[in-house]
Amino acid sequence: MSANHGNTPAAWTFVTVAMLGFVVGAAGMLFDPINWTIFWVGAALAVASLVVFAVMAKLGYHESGH
């Protein structure tokens, strides 16, 4: 485990995209009736954040001093 405690561009991007996904998904659930399309777009964004993190980590953006 690194000593940077998530203070890397990859970690910040992961959290930002995941939060956006949760907000979009929650917004889809606010409609009456629930807008399942918007909900699933939010869920897809949340899952995509994992892929974005993995790619950025492979590119070296999850290392200290970057």
Secondary structure, DSSP 4 states (H G I P E B T S, - for coil): --TTTT-SHHHHHHHHHHHHHHHHHHHHHHSSS--HHHHHHHHHHHHHHHHHHHHHHHTTTTSTT-
